[in-house]
Amino acid sequence: MLRIVLTALVALAPLIASAADMPEYTLTIKGHRFAPTELTIPANTKIKLIVVNQDATAEEFESHELNREKVVIGNATINVYVGPLKAGRYPFFGDFHQDTAQGVLIAR
């Protein structure tokens, strides 16, 4: 049994190490707006996007180009994993406040 557990841990080690090395970026929602509105990330690299909602009401991080759609309740935080992306611009928006909650990831 111990041998099976050790084999599993050895197999998972690269995944654990790669998650620990993953770059993290933070987006904040306040006043139904994203800040920053433009966020530059490295191209060809998987990243962890931390979305912090400082508003009392829910918002949805959505992007057709990134194929992501995730609700973040009021005064809460979510993680969105993105990439690796080719160099380019990837718009995102808050589905509940599309008129003000807009931004773009720029992969370089």
C-alpha positions as CSV (number, residue, x, y, z in Angstrom):
1,M,0.0,0.0,0.0
2,L,2.8,2.4,0.9
3,R,4.4,1.7,-2.4
4,I,1.2,2.7,-4.3
5,V,0.9,5.9,-2.3
6,L,4.6,6.8,-3.0
7,T,4.1,6.1,-6.7
8,A,1.1,8.3,-6.8
9,L,2.9,11.2,-5.1
10,V,5.9,10.9,-7.5
11,A,3.5,11.0,-10.4
12,L,1.7,14.1,-9.0
13,A,4.8,16.0,-8.1
14,P,5.2,17.8,-11.5
15,L,1.6,18.9,-11.4
16,I,2.0,20.3,-7.9
17,A,5.2,22.1,-8.8
18,S,3.7,23.6,-11.9
19,A,0.7,25.0,-10.0
20,A,3.0,26.6,-7.4
21,D,5.0,28.2,-10.2
22,M,2.0,29.5,-12.1
23,P,1.9,33.3,-12.3
24,E,-1.0,35.0,-10.5
25,Y,-2.8,38.2,-11.4
26,T,-5.5,40.0,-9.6
27,L,-8.6,41.8,-11.0
28,T,-10.8,43.8,-8.6
29,I,-14.5,44.6,-9.1
30,K,-15.6,47.8,-7.3
31,G,-18.5,50.0,-8.3
32,H,-19.4,47.5,-11.0
33,R,-16.0,48.1,-12.8
34,F,-12.9,45.9,-13.2
35,A,-9.6,47.3,-12.1
36,P,-7.3,47.3,-13.9
37,T,-9.3,47.5,-17.1
38,E,-6.2,46.3,-19.1
39,L,-4.1,43.5,-17.7
40,T,-0.9,42.4,-19.5
41,I,0.0,38.7,-19.0
42,P,2.7,36.6,-20.6
43,A,1.8,34.8,-23.8
44,N,2.1,31.0,-24.0
45,T,1.8,30.7,-20.2
46,K,-1.0,29.4,-18.1
47,I,-2.0,31.9,-15.4
48,K,-4.2,32.1,-12.3
49,L,-6.5,35.1,-12.4
50,I,-7.8,36.0,-9.0
51,V,-11.0,38.0,-9.2
52,V,-11.9,39.9,-6.1
53,N,-15.5,41.3,-5.9
54,Q,-15.6,44.2,-3.4
55,D,-19.2,45.0,-4.3
56,A,-22.1,43.8,-2.2
57,T,-23.8,42.3,-5.3
58,A,-22.7,39.4,-7.5
59,E,-20.9,39.8,-10.8
60,E,-20.0,37.4,-13.5
61,F,-16.6,37.2,-15.1
62,E,-17.3,36.4,-18.7
63,S,-15.3,36.2,-21.9
64,H,-16.3,34.6,-25.2
65,E,-12.7,34.7,-26.4
66,L,-11.4,33.0,-23.3
67,N,-14.3,30.6,-23.1
68,R,-14.9,31.5,-19.5
69,E,-18.0,32.3,-17.5
70,K,-17.9,32.3,-13.7
71,V,-20.0,34.1,-11.1
72,V,-18.4,35.8,-8.1
73,I,-20.8,36.6,-5.3
74,G,-20.6,39.9,-3.5
75,N,-17.6,40.4,-1.2
76,A,-16.0,37.2,-2.4
77,T,-13.1,35.9,-4.5
78,I,-12.8,33.4,-7.3
79,N,-9.9,31.9,-9.3
80,V,-10.1,31.6,-13.0
81,Y,-7.3,29.7,-14.8
82,V,-6.5,31.0,-18.3
83,G,-4.1,30.0,-21.0
84,P,-1.7,29.4,-22.3
85,L,-2.7,32.1,-24.8
86,K,-1.2,33.2,-28.0
87,A,-0.2,36.9,-28.2
88,G,-3.3,39.1,-28.6
89,R,-6.1,40.9,-26.9
90,Y,-8.8,38.9,-25.0
91,P,-11.8,41.1,-23.9
92,F,-13.8,40.2,-20.8
93,F,-16.9,41.7,-19.1
94,G,-19.2,41.5,-16.2
95,D,-22.4,40.0,-17.5
96,F,-24.5,41.7,-14.8
97,H,-23.2,45.2,-15.6
98,Q,-22.0,45.1,-19.2
99,D,-22.2,48.8,-19.5
100,T,-19.5,49.5,-16.9
101,A,-17.7,46.2,-16.1
102,Q,-15.4,45.7,-19.1
103,G,-11.7,44.9,-19.5
104,V,-9.1,43.1,-21.6
105,L,-6.3,40.7,-21.0
106,I,-3.3,41.4,-23.2
107,A,-1.0,38.5,-23.8
108,R,2.5,39.5,-24.9
